[in-house]
Amino acid sequence: MTVRLKELRDDAGWSQADLAEAAGGLDPSYISLLERGLRKITIYRGMAIADALSKKLGRPISVSDVFGTGPDQGRNAVASTVPKEVAG
């Protein structure tokens, strides 16, 4: 499945730098790598990006809307590791 991040970012009228800042101060080059499918993302950063897009677009956007669903989407997969202290 194709990463929809660039499409959603374009819909929001944001540059990579705009989205990076709105998602908690990420590096714009990180957004570029995600858009090209060259980087996996943690669920926490995925949630921050989805939340920023939701606020800008005025509609609910989920992590799976941005990055696809399923246990493994190749290079575009969301890393679902949860730190031990969070998992309990």
C-alpha positions as a Markdown table, in Angstrom:
| # | Residue | x | y | z |
|---|---|---|---|---|
| 1 | Met | 0.0 | 0.0 | 0.0 |
| 2 | Thr | 1.2 | 3.5 | -0.9 |
| 3 | Val | 2.0 | 6.0 | 1.8 |
| 4 | Arg | -0.7 | 8.6 | 1.7 |
| 5 | Leu | 1.3 | 11.1 | 3.8 |
| 6 | Lys | 2.2 | 13.4 | 0.9 |
| 7 | Glu | -1.3 | 13.5 | -0.4 |
| 8 | Leu | -2.8 | 14.4 | 3.0 |
| 9 | Arg | 0.0 | 17.0 | 3.6 |
| 10 | Asp | -0.8 | 18.5 | 0.2 |
| 11 | Asp | -4.5 | 18.5 | 1.0 |
| 12 | Ala | -3.6 | 20.5 | 4.2 |
| 13 | Gly | -1.6 | 23.0 | 2.2 |
| 14 | Trp | 1.5 | 22.3 | 4.3 |
| 15 | Ser | 5.1 | 22.0 | 3.4 |
| 16 | Gln | 7.2 | 19.2 | 4.9 |
| 17 | Ala | 8.5 | 21.8 | 7.4 |
| 18 | Asp | 5.0 | 22.9 | 8.4 |
| 19 | Leu | 3.9 | 19.3 | 9.1 |
| 20 | Ala | 7.1 | 18.5 | 10.9 |
| 21 | Glu | 6.6 | 21.4 | 13.3 |
| 22 | Ala | 2.9 | 20.7 | 13.8 |
| 23 | Ala | 3.7 | 17.1 | 14.7 |
| 24 | Gly | 5.9 | 18.1 | 17.6 |
| 25 | Gly | 9.1 | 19.5 | 16.1 |
| 26 | Leu | 10.2 | 16.6 | 13.9 |
| 27 | Asp | 12.9 | 17.2 | 11.3 |
| 28 | Pro | 11.5 | 18.0 | 7.8 |
| 29 | Ser | 13.9 | 15.5 | 6.2 |
| 30 | Tyr | 12.3 | 12.8 | 8.3 |
| 31 | Ile | 8.9 | 13.7 | 6.7 |
| 32 | Ser | 10.6 | 13.4 | 3.3 |
| 33 | Leu | 11.9 | 10.0 | 4.1 |
| 34 | Leu | 8.5 | 8.9 | 5.3 |
| 35 | Glu | 6.8 | 10.2 | 2.2 |
| 36 | Arg | 9.2 | 8.2 | 0.0 |
| 37 | Gly | 8.8 | 5.1 | 2.0 |
| 38 | Leu | 12.4 | 5.0 | 3.0 |
| 39 | Arg | 11.8 | 5.1 | 6.8 |
| 40 | Lys | 9.7 | 3.2 | 9.3 |
| 41 | Ile | 7.9 | 5.2 | 11.9 |
| 42 | Thr | 7.0 | 4.5 | 15.5 |
| 43 | Ile | 3.3 | 4.4 | 16.4 |
| 44 | Tyr | 3.9 | 7.5 | 18.6 |
| 45 | Arg | 5.2 | 9.6 | 15.8 |
| 46 | Gly | 2.5 | 8.3 | 13.5 |
| 47 | Met | -0.1 | 9.4 | 16.0 |
| 48 | Ala | 1.5 | 12.8 | 16.3 |
| 49 | Ile | 1.4 | 13.2 | 12.5 |
| 50 | Ala | -2.2 | 12.0 | 12.2 |
| 51 | Asp | -3.3 | 14.3 | 15.0 |
| 52 | Ala | -1.6 | 17.3 | 13.3 |
| 53 | Leu | -3.3 | 16.5 | 10.0 |
| 54 | Ser | -6.7 | 15.9 | 11.7 |
| 55 | Lys | -6.6 | 19.4 | 13.3 |
| 56 | Lys | -5.5 | 21.1 | 10.0 |
| 57 | Leu | -8.0 | 19.2 | 7.8 |
| 58 | Gly | -10.9 | 19.4 | 10.3 |
| 59 | Arg | -11.6 | 15.7 | 10.0 |
| 60 | Pro | -10.4 | 12.5 | 11.8 |
| 61 | Ile | -7.2 | 11.1 | 10.3 |
| 62 | Ser | -5.9 | 7.8 | 11.7 |
| 63 | Val | -2.4 | 6.4 | 11.6 |
| 64 | Ser | -3.7 | 3.7 | 9.2 |
| 65 | Asp | -5.1 | 6.5 | 6.9 |
| 66 | Val | -1.7 | 7.9 | 6.6 |
| 67 | Phe | 0.6 | 4.9 | 6.5 |
| 68 | Gly | -1.6 | 1.9 | 5.5 |
| 69 | Thr | -2.8 | -1.1 | 7.5 |
| 70 | Gly | -1.8 | -4.7 | 8.1 |
| 71 | Pro | 1.0 | -6.4 | 9.9 |
| 72 | Asp | 3.7 | -5.4 | 7.4 |
| 73 | Gln | 3.5 | -3.0 | 4.6 |
| 74 | Gly | 7.1 | -3.5 | 3.5 |
| 75 | Arg | 9.3 | -0.4 | 3.8 |
| 76 | Asn | 6.2 | 1.6 | 4.7 |
| 77 | Ala | 5.3 | -0.3 | 7.8 |
| 78 | Val | 4.6 | 1.4 | 11.0 |
| 79 | Ala | 6.9 | 0.1 | 13.8 |
| 80 | Ser | 4.5 | -1.0 | 16.5 |
| 81 | Thr | 7.0 | -1.6 | 19.2 |
| 82 | Val | 5.9 | -0.3 | 22.6 |
| 83 | Pro | 8.5 | 0.4 | 25.3 |
| 84 | Lys | 8.3 | -2.0 | 28.3 |
| 85 | Glu | 7.4 | 0.7 | 30.7 |
| 86 | Val | 4.3 | 1.6 | 28.6 |
| 87 | Ala | 3.3 | -2.1 | 27.8 |
| 88 | Gly | 3.4 | -2.9 | 31.6 |
